[in-house]
Amino acid sequence: MAKTTGKRSVLWTVLSVIVVLLVVVAIIALVVRFTGDDKPPGGNFTVKVDDRTQENGSSIGLMNSGVDFTVENASDYEVKVYAYCTPENDFALTVGEEPYTWGDFDGRNMTAGFDFERTETGFTVTHYGLNDIVSRVQNGMTVTSDTFPAVDMFRMEIVAGEETAELYFYVNAEVVGITIDYDSIIF
């Protein structure tokens, strides 16, 4: 009978230790759950344009100057823009006196051709048309471009921590030489 009592005592001790460990783990999990930040730094962030959430790899389409981007769940992020060329969007342009195609710029960092301004909720992107973007990247050289298709020609990367969101877009050529005849405008 003494052997049985000793085995029961050991069994109860092991079970008691297991129960105590489970309770401690449960308490720690509850503390972490209710006091921890649900959002890891830079993790699971989302990007919105005009209050529409953009999926990674999606197209914005035409990106006019002054577009506001909202970045949620990430306070520290970096934005870069790269030239993006496919057979559907390749076109001719002249930089200085040299002829190029858009394919010659494929993958090139074009971030310097855009102005970025941080806002409380994300950032605003300003640009002055394709020719100005390329000119700024090419140290102010004169850029002219033929007609180009209205398909994605830039890839924007928004990097927060280990995560990257890629968005594709195109811009218009710069608008120059338009005058408004104020006498002909009817209000």
GIBELPE-V195275 format. One record per residue. N is the residue number from 0. RES is the residue in three letters. SS is DSSP state (helix for helix, strand for strand, loop for the rest). PHI is phi in whole degrees, 0 to 359 (NA if undefined). OMEGA is omega in whole degrees, 0 to 359 (none if undefined). Layout:
BEGIN
n:N res:RES ss:SS phi:PHI omega:OMEGA
n:N res:RES ss:SS phi:PHI omega:OMEGA
END
This chain:
BEGIN
n:0 res:MET ss:loop phi:NA omega:180
n:1 res:ALA ss:helix phi:294 omega:179
n:2 res:LYS ss:helix phi:294 omega:180
n:3 res:THR ss:helix phi:294 omega:179
n:4 res:THR ss:helix phi:296 omega:179
n:5 res:GLY ss:helix phi:294 omega:179
n:6 res:LYS ss:helix phi:292 omega:178
n:7 res:ARG ss:helix phi:295 omega:180
n:8 res:SER ss:helix phi:297 omega:178
n:9 res:VAL ss:helix phi:294 omega:180
n:10 res:LEU ss:helix phi:299 omega:178
n:11 res:TRP ss:helix phi:295 omega:179
n:12 res:THR ss:helix phi:295 omega:180
n:13 res:VAL ss:helix phi:296 omega:179
n:14 res:LEU ss:helix phi:297 omega:179
n:15 res:SER ss:helix phi:297 omega:179
n:16 res:VAL ss:helix phi:296 omega:179
n:17 res:ILE ss:helix phi:297 omega:180
n:18 res:VAL ss:helix phi:297 omega:180
n:19 res:VAL ss:helix phi:298 omega:179
n:20 res:LEU ss:helix phi:297 omega:178
n:21 res:LEU ss:helix phi:296 omega:178
n:22 res:VAL ss:helix phi:295 omega:179
n:23 res:VAL ss:helix phi:297 omega:179
n:24 res:VAL ss:helix phi:297 omega:179
n:25 res:ALA ss:helix phi:296 omega:179
n:26 res:ILE ss:helix phi:295 omega:179
n:27 res:ILE ss:helix phi:298 omega:179
n:28 res:ALA ss:helix phi:298 omega:179
n:29 res:LEU ss:helix phi:294 omega:179
n:30 res:VAL ss:helix phi:297 omega:180
n:31 res:VAL ss:helix phi:296 omega:182
n:32 res:ARG ss:helix phi:297 omega:185
n:33 res:PHE ss:helix phi:267 omega:178
n:34 res:THR ss:helix phi:249 omega:182
n:35 res:GLY ss:loop phi:280 omega:177
n:36 res:ASP ss:loop phi:276 omega:180
n:37 res:ASP ss:loop phi:293 omega:185
n:38 res:LYS ss:loop phi:254 omega:175
n:39 res:PRO ss:loop phi:293 omega:182
n:40 res:PRO ss:loop phi:302 omega:179
n:41 res:GLY ss:loop phi:76 omega:185
n:42 res:GLY ss:loop phi:263 omega:176
n:43 res:ASN ss:loop phi:53 omega:180
n:44 res:PHE ss:loop phi:277 omega:178
n:45 res:THR ss:strand phi:234 omega:179
n:46 res:VAL ss:strand phi:240 omega:178
n:47 res:LYS ss:strand phi:237 omega:173
n:48 res:VAL ss:strand phi:232 omega:183
n:49 res:ASP ss:loop phi:53 omega:179
n:50 res:ASP ss:loop phi:62 omega:175
n:51 res:ARG ss:strand phi:251 omega:178
n:52 res:THR ss:strand phi:291 omega:181
n:53 res:GLN ss:strand phi:259 omega:176
n:54 res:GLU ss:loop phi:285 omega:176
n:55 res:ASN ss:loop phi:301 omega:180
n:56 res:GLY ss:loop phi:87 omega:182
n:57 res:SER ss:strand phi:273 omega:180
n:58 res:SER ss:strand phi:258 omega:174
n:59 res:ILE ss:strand phi:277 omega:186
n:60 res:GLY ss:strand phi:86 omega:179
n:61 res:LEU ss:strand phi:290 omega:177
n:62 res:MET ss:loop phi:252 omega:176
n:63 res:ASN ss:loop phi:289 omega:177
n:64 res:SER ss:loop phi:289 omega:177
n:65 res:GLY ss:loop phi:89 omega:180
n:66 res:VAL ss:strand phi:286 omega:178
n:67 res:ASP ss:strand phi:265 omega:175
n:68 res:PHE ss:strand phi:250 omega:175
n:69 res:THR ss:strand phi:252 omega:178
n:70 res:VAL ss:strand phi:245 omega:182
n:71 res:GLU ss:strand phi:253 omega:176
n:72 res:ASN ss:loop phi:70 omega:175
n:73 res:ALA ss:loop phi:205 omega:178
n:74 res:SER ss:loop phi:261 omega:181
n:75 res:ASP ss:loop phi:244 omega:181
n:76 res:TYR ss:loop phi:210 omega:181
n:77 res:GLU ss:strand phi:232 omega:181
n:78 res:VAL ss:strand phi:241 omega:175
n:79 res:LYS ss:strand phi:224 omega:179
n:80 res:VAL ss:strand phi:235 omega:181
n:81 res:TYR ss:strand phi:236 omega:173
n:82 res:ALA ss:strand phi:292 omega:183
n:83 res:TYR ss:loop phi:227 omega:183
n:84 res:CYS ss:loop phi:239 omega:172
n:85 res:THR ss:loop phi:228 omega:177
n:86 res:PRO ss:loop phi:302 omega:181
n:87 res:GLU ss:loop phi:285 omega:184
n:88 res:ASN ss:loop phi:242 omega:179
n:89 res:ASP ss:loop phi:282 omega:181
n:90 res:PHE ss:loop phi:208 omega:182
n:91 res:ALA ss:strand phi:268 omega:173
n:92 res:LEU ss:strand phi:209 omega:180
n:93 res:THR ss:strand phi:240 omega:177
n:94 res:VAL ss:strand phi:242 omega:189
n:95 res:GLY ss:loop phi:67 omega:177
n:96 res:GLU ss:loop phi:250 omega:186
n:97 res:GLU ss:strand phi:267 omega:176
n:98 res:PRO ss:strand phi:279 omega:178
n:99 res:TYR ss:strand phi:222 omega:167
n:100 res:THR ss:strand phi:240 omega:179
n:101 res:TRP ss:helix phi:298 omega:178
n:102 res:GLY ss:helix phi:300 omega:177
n:103 res:ASP ss:helix phi:295 omega:181
n:104 res:PHE ss:helix phi:260 omega:185
n:105 res:ASP ss:loop phi:309 omega:179
n:106 res:GLY ss:loop phi:83 omega:182
n:107 res:ARG ss:loop phi:284 omega:178
n:108 res:ASN ss:strand phi:290 omega:182
n:109 res:MET ss:loop phi:248 omega:185
n:110 res:THR ss:helix phi:304 omega:182
n:111 res:ALA ss:helix phi:295 omega:179
n:112 res:GLY ss:helix phi:278 omega:182
n:113 res:PHE ss:loop phi:240 omega:173
n:114 res:ASP ss:strand phi:253 omega:180
n:115 res:PHE ss:strand phi:242 omega:177
n:116 res:GLU ss:strand phi:233 omega:178
n:117 res:ARG ss:strand phi:291 omega:174
n:118 res:THR ss:loop phi:238 omega:179
n:119 res:GLU ss:loop phi:296 omega:185
n:120 res:THR ss:loop phi:249 omega:182
n:121 res:GLY ss:strand phi:171 omega:181
n:122 res:PHE ss:strand phi:202 omega:176
n:123 res:THR ss:strand phi:243 omega:179
n:124 res:VAL ss:strand phi:250 omega:177
n:125 res:THR ss:strand phi:240 omega:175
n:126 res:HIS ss:loop phi:211 omega:183
n:127 res:TYR ss:loop phi:235 omega:177
n:128 res:GLY ss:loop phi:96 omega:185
n:129 res:LEU ss:helix phi:302 omega:183
n:130 res:ASN ss:helix phi:299 omega:178
n:131 res:ASP ss:helix phi:292 omega:179
n:132 res:ILE ss:helix phi:301 omega:181
n:133 res:VAL ss:helix phi:294 omega:180
n:134 res:SER ss:helix phi:300 omega:180
n:135 res:ARG ss:helix phi:295 omega:179
n:136 res:VAL ss:helix phi:288 omega:182
n:137 res:GLN ss:loop phi:264 omega:175
n:138 res:ASN ss:loop phi:58 omega:174
n:139 res:GLY ss:loop phi:84 omega:179
n:140 res:MET ss:loop phi:295 omega:178
n:141 res:THR ss:loop phi:289 omega:181
n:142 res:VAL ss:strand phi:234 omega:172
n:143 res:THR ss:strand phi:231 omega:180
n:144 res:SER ss:strand phi:225 omega:174
n:145 res:ASP ss:loop phi:285 omega:175
n:146 res:THR ss:loop phi:299 omega:179
n:147 res:PHE ss:loop phi:231 omega:184
n:148 res:PRO ss:loop phi:289 omega:179
n:149 res:ALA ss:loop phi:272 omega:176
n:150 res:VAL ss:loop phi:228 omega:184
n:151 res:ASP ss:loop phi:307 omega:179
n:152 res:MET ss:loop phi:228 omega:177
n:153 res:PHE ss:strand phi:228 omega:175
n:154 res:ARG ss:strand phi:238 omega:178
n:155 res:MET ss:strand phi:260 omega:175
n:156 res:GLU ss:strand phi:250 omega:174
n:157 res:ILE ss:strand phi:243 omega:186
n:158 res:VAL ss:strand phi:248 omega:177
n:159 res:ALA ss:strand phi:231 omega:182
n:160 res:GLY ss:loop phi:63 omega:181
n:161 res:GLU ss:loop phi:271 omega:185
n:162 res:GLU ss:strand phi:258 omega:178
n:163 res:THR ss:strand phi:227 omega:172
n:164 res:ALA ss:strand phi:249 omega:178
n:165 res:GLU ss:strand phi:248 omega:177
n:166 res:LEU ss:strand phi:232 omega:182
n:167 res:TYR ss:strand phi:247 omega:181
n:168 res:PHE ss:strand phi:199 omega:172
n:169 res:TYR ss:strand phi:226 omega:179
n:170 res:VAL ss:loop phi:233 omega:175
n:171 res:ASN ss:loop phi:274 omega:170
n:172 res:ALA ss:loop phi:290 omega:180
n:173 res:GLU ss:loop phi:293 omega:180
n:174 res:VAL ss:loop phi:261 omega:180
n:175 res:VAL ss:loop phi:224 omega:173
n:176 res:GLY ss:loop phi:77 omega:178
n:177 res:ILE ss:loop phi:261 omega:175
n:178 res:THR ss:loop phi:238 omega:182
n:179 res:ILE ss:loop phi:252 omega:177
n:180 res:ASP ss:loop phi:272 omega:185
n:181 res:TYR ss:helix phi:296 omega:180
n:182 res:ASP ss:helix phi:289 omega:183
n:183 res:SER ss:helix phi:263 omega:180
n:184 res:ILE ss:loop phi:277 omega:180
n:185 res:ILE ss:loop phi:252 omega:180
n:186 res:PHE ss:loop phi:258 omega:none
END
